[in-house]
């Protein structure tokens, strides 16, 4: 199964200058947990999650309206996939990088959508009414377990494999 068959296409975004209050309002209005951050050309420069916003507000001791997104995402690596890749490759990347969402980009880095673990859970075992799927729920569960593992546990497991 290809990513373009299951990804969310109508994705709300913000830019690096968006403040955390505006980003939080977008998350709330659109019932999502993260926003792709794009530049003026529509290329992905980062992701900001509701958790990122909460941690920033706790640690920076400033108003959400005074903190731009770039302060929170600066230095983060963006892991992404392309619409033509297989879901199996996306699951492997989610496990390896412990991320719940992958921006989907074209060859030029332009945002095409987002693939989330939620998208995959909803179609696992062909249970979705709107989409046919051969994605095994056990594969999605394995991915979710890897994502949820504490970072130190994941690092220790990776070190032991070497």
N, C-alpha and C positions, 0 to 999 in steps of 0.2 A: 504494500500500500504506500502511496506517495503522500508526502506532506500536504501538497495542494488539495488533496481530497478531504482533509480533516481540519486544516488550520482555520483560525478565525480571520476573516478578511476585513471586516469593518472595525478597524482598530483606532481608538482615540490615542492621540500623541500629545507630547508637550515638547518644548525646546529647553535649552540649557538656561535661558533667562527666566523661565517660568518660576514663580516662587512656590514654596511648599504648600501654602494655603490653597493656591489655585490648583496645584497638582492633586492635592488631597480631595478637593471638591470634584475634580474630574473623575477620580477613582470612585467616589461615592455615587455620583450621578450615573456612572456607566457600569456599576456593579462589577468592578474588576479589581484585582490586587496589584497590578503593575501597569506602568505606561512606558512605551518606547519613547526615548528622547531622540529627536531628530534635529538636524541642522536645517538651514534655509533651503538646501537643495533636496531635502527629504531623505538624506542618508542617516542611518542609525548611528548614534554616538553613545548610547547607553540605555539603561533601563532603570526606572525608579519604582520601588515597591512601597506599599503601605508600611511595611516594616522599616524600610530605609528612612521614611519620613519620621516615624516614631523615634527611632534611634537618634536621628539628627536633632529632633526637638529636645530630647533628654540630654544629649551631650553638649549641644551648642548654647543652651540657655538663652535663646532668642525667639522672637515671634516667628511663626511660620511664614508670615508675609514678608519677613526680612531676610529669608534664606533662599537663595536661588538654587535651582536643581543642580547646577554645575558644581556647587560646593559639596554636594552629597555623592555625586557619581564620578567626580574627577578621579582619574587613575584606574577606574574599573575596566576590566576587559569585557568586551561584549562577545558572547558566544552566540552564534546564529546558525541557521540552516537555510537551504534553498528549497523552493517549492517542488523541485524534481527529486530531491533526496527521499530515501525511504524512511518510514516511521521508525524502523529498527535502528537506523543510524542516529536519528534524533533521540531515541530512548537511551542509546549508549552515551551520547553526549550529555544528556540530562543527568545520567548516573555519575559519569566521570566528573562533571563540573558542579554537581549538586544544585541544579537550577530547575525551577518549576515551569519556566517559560523560556521559549526561544523565539527571538524575532526571526521572521522569515524574510529574506532579502533576495533581490535579483543579483545578477553578476556584477552590477555596478554599485551594490550596497544600498539600493533603494528599498525601503520597507514595503513589503507585500502583504504582511499579516503577522500573526503570532500563533505559535503552536504552544499550547499549555498542557500540563498534566491533566487538567480538568477536561480538555477536549478529548484526550485519549481515554480517560476513565469512562466518559459518557458513551463511547462507541465500542468499548471492549466487549468481546464475546458476541458481537453483532447485535447488541441489545438496543441500539438506537433505532427509533422508529423512522428517522429520516435518512439514515445512511446504513449501507451494508458494510460489515467489517469482519475481517478474519483476525483482528488483533486479539491476542489472548490476554485475558484479565490478569493472568499470572505474570506476564511480561510487564504490564503496567504496575502491578504491585511491587515487583522487584525493583523497578525504577523508583517508585515512591519511597520504598524502604531506603534505598541508597541516598536519595535526596534528603530524607529526614534524619539520617545518621548524624550524630554530632561530628563536627569537623575533625576533632582530635581522633575519634574512632576511625573515620575515613582515612585520615593520614596514616594512622598506625597500620591499618589493613593494607594500604598501598605500599608501605615500607616493607611489610612482611612478605608481600608478593615478589619483591625484588631479590 
